[in-house]
Amino acid sequence: MNPSARGGRGNPGDARKKKQHKSREELNIEGRERKRQKKRRGLVAGSRSQGGVDDTVRQNTRAPQDSRIGSKKPVPLTVLGAVTPRKKSSGAPPQQEPLETAEQELARLENDERLDALLQRLEQDETLSTAERRYVDQALDRIDELMTELGIEFIDDEEEEQPQQEDMMQLLKRSFDKDRS
């Protein structure tokens, strides 16, 4: 066979045609470069948070600031008009100044149309619901408290008539006794 057909070992011209094997150092350098190129594939790190918008553009398009920021004025934290249920404290309730005087409150309770209507229903022997009964009891108790606070005594019409009759009787007796003498 022909030596060139086997691979050309014997012919010095054939050696030039073959590629020379790279040294270990050259292979390492090529590997590092391939690795660097692989690392550079894809998008830049942090692109999701940056969004591709420049910082200068972002500063120019700011949303209008809230006027309360930086203000020293206190901001109400509750909605006006909203009633929130309060827990009853175990201690004594704090003393509040009365909004109206005792005389004004007594006059208001005596002129209360709802109370008058409920009292008329009671006099006519009608039955009241528990809520109406509770309202009447509370109002009458408060009237009694205010009257004792103000020093006013409650006198029934029937009790008023009896002392006057006794006084009339005593006057008649006295005048009768004077006539006899």
C-alpha positions as CSV (number, residue, x, y, z in Angstrom):
1,M,0.0,0.0,0.0
2,N,0.8,3.5,-0.4
3,P,2.3,5.3,2.6
4,S,0.2,8.4,1.9
5,A,-3.0,6.4,2.1
6,R,-2.3,5.2,5.6
7,G,-1.9,8.6,7.0
8,G,1.3,9.9,5.4
9,R,3.7,9.0,8.1
10,G,6.7,8.6,6.1
11,N,6.4,11.7,4.0
12,P,7.7,15.0,5.4
13,G,5.4,17.1,3.2
14,D,2.3,15.5,4.7
15,A,3.2,16.8,8.2
16,R,2.7,20.4,7.2
17,K,-0.8,19.7,6.0
18,K,-1.8,18.2,9.4
19,K,-3.0,20.6,12.1
20,Q,-0.7,21.0,15.0
21,H,-2.1,20.2,18.4
22,K,-2.5,23.2,20.7
23,S,-0.6,23.3,23.9
24,R,-2.4,23.0,27.2
25,E,-1.9,26.7,27.9
26,E,-3.6,27.7,24.6
27,L,-6.5,25.4,25.3
28,N,-7.0,27.0,28.7
29,I,-7.0,30.5,27.3
30,E,-9.5,29.6,24.6
31,G,-11.7,28.0,27.3
32,R,-11.6,31.1,29.5
33,E,-12.7,33.3,26.5
34,R,-15.6,31.0,25.7
35,K,-16.7,31.1,29.3
36,R,-16.6,34.9,29.3
37,Q,-18.7,35.1,26.2
38,K,-21.2,32.7,27.7
39,K,-21.5,34.9,30.8
40,R,-22.3,37.9,28.7
41,R,-25.3,36.3,27.0
42,G,-28.7,37.6,28.0
43,L,-29.9,40.9,29.5
44,V,-27.9,43.1,31.8
45,A,-28.3,42.4,35.5
46,G,-30.9,44.5,37.3
47,S,-32.8,45.4,34.1
48,R,-36.1,44.3,35.7
49,S,-35.9,46.9,38.5
50,Q,-34.5,49.6,36.3
51,G,-37.0,49.1,33.5
52,G,-34.7,50.7,31.0
53,V,-35.6,54.2,32.1
54,D,-32.9,56.7,32.9
55,D,-32.7,58.2,36.4
56,T,-32.9,61.7,35.0
57,V,-36.1,60.9,33.1
58,R,-37.6,59.3,36.3
59,Q,-36.8,62.5,38.3
60,N,-38.5,64.7,35.9
61,T,-41.7,62.7,35.8
62,R,-42.5,62.6,39.6
63,A,-46.0,62.2,40.8
64,P,-47.4,65.2,42.7
65,Q,-46.4,65.0,46.3
66,D,-48.8,64.7,49.1
67,S,-49.1,68.0,50.9
68,R,-49.3,66.3,54.3
69,I,-45.7,64.9,54.0
70,G,-43.5,66.9,56.2
71,S,-46.3,68.8,57.8
72,K,-46.2,69.4,61.5
73,K,-50.0,69.8,61.7
74,P,-51.7,66.8,63.3
75,V,-53.8,64.8,60.9
76,P,-57.1,63.2,62.3
77,L,-56.9,59.5,62.2
78,T,-60.7,58.8,62.4
79,V,-63.5,59.6,60.0
80,L,-65.7,62.5,61.2
81,G,-69.2,61.4,62.0
82,A,-68.4,57.7,62.3
83,V,-69.3,56.2,65.6
84,T,-67.1,53.5,66.9
85,P,-68.2,51.2,69.7
86,R,-66.3,51.9,72.9
87,K,-65.5,49.3,75.6
88,K,-66.7,50.0,79.0
89,S,-63.9,50.8,81.3
90,S,-63.7,49.0,84.7
91,G,-62.8,52.2,86.5
92,A,-65.0,55.2,87.3
93,P,-65.9,57.2,84.2
94,P,-64.2,60.5,83.8
95,Q,-66.1,63.5,85.0
96,Q,-67.6,65.5,82.1
97,E,-68.9,69.0,82.3
98,P,-72.7,69.0,81.9
99,L,-73.8,70.4,78.6
100,E,-76.9,71.9,80.2
101,T,-77.8,73.0,83.7
102,A,-80.0,71.0,85.9
103,E,-82.9,73.4,85.4
104,Q,-82.5,73.2,81.6
105,E,-82.4,69.4,81.7
106,L,-85.5,69.2,84.0
107,A,-87.4,71.6,81.7
108,R,-86.4,69.5,78.7
109,L,-87.5,66.3,80.3
110,E,-90.8,67.8,81.5
111,N,-91.5,69.0,77.9
112,D,-90.5,65.7,76.3
113,E,-93.3,64.8,73.8
114,R,-92.3,61.2,73.7
115,L,-92.4,60.8,77.4
116,D,-95.8,62.6,77.6
117,A,-97.2,60.3,75.0
118,L,-95.9,57.2,76.8
119,L,-97.3,58.4,80.1
120,Q,-100.7,59.0,78.6
121,R,-100.6,55.4,77.2
122,L,-99.8,54.1,80.7
123,E,-102.7,56.1,82.2
124,Q,-105.0,54.4,79.7
125,D,-103.8,51.0,80.8
126,E,-102.0,50.2,77.6
127,T,-99.0,47.9,77.7
128,L,-95.6,49.3,76.6
129,S,-92.7,47.5,75.0
130,T,-89.6,46.8,77.1
131,A,-87.7,49.6,75.3
132,E,-90.5,52.1,75.9
133,R,-90.8,51.0,79.5
134,R,-87.1,51.4,80.0
135,Y,-87.2,54.9,78.5
136,V,-90.0,56.0,80.8
137,D,-88.3,54.5,83.9
138,Q,-85.0,56.2,83.0
139,A,-86.7,59.6,82.3
140,L,-88.7,59.5,85.5
141,D,-85.7,58.5,87.6
142,R,-83.7,61.4,86.1
143,I,-86.5,63.8,86.8
144,D,-86.6,62.6,90.4
145,E,-82.8,63.1,90.7
146,L,-82.9,66.6,89.2
147,M,-85.8,67.6,91.5
148,T,-83.9,66.4,94.7
149,E,-80.8,68.1,93.4
150,L,-82.7,71.4,92.9
151,G,-84.6,71.0,96.2
152,I,-88.0,70.8,94.5
153,E,-90.6,68.6,96.2
154,F,-93.1,66.6,94.2
155,I,-96.7,67.1,95.3
156,D,-99.6,65.1,93.9
157,D,-102.8,66.9,93.1
158,E,-104.8,64.7,95.5
159,E,-102.4,65.4,98.3
160,E,-102.7,69.1,97.7
161,E,-106.5,69.0,98.0
162,Q,-106.5,67.2,101.3
163,P,-104.5,69.8,103.3
164,Q,-106.5,72.6,101.8
165,Q,-109.7,70.9,102.9
166,E,-108.3,70.4,106.4
167,D,-107.3,74.0,106.5
168,M,-110.8,75.0,105.4
169,M,-112.2,72.8,108.1
170,Q,-110.0,74.3,110.7
171,L,-110.9,77.8,109.6
172,L,-114.6,77.0,109.8
173,K,-114.2,75.4,113.2
174,R,-112.3,78.4,114.4
175,S,-114.9,80.8,113.0
176,F,-117.6,78.6,114.4
177,D,-116.0,78.6,117.8
178,K,-115.6,82.4,117.7
179,D,-119.3,82.7,116.8
180,R,-120.3,80.7,119.8
181,S,-118.3,82.7,122.2
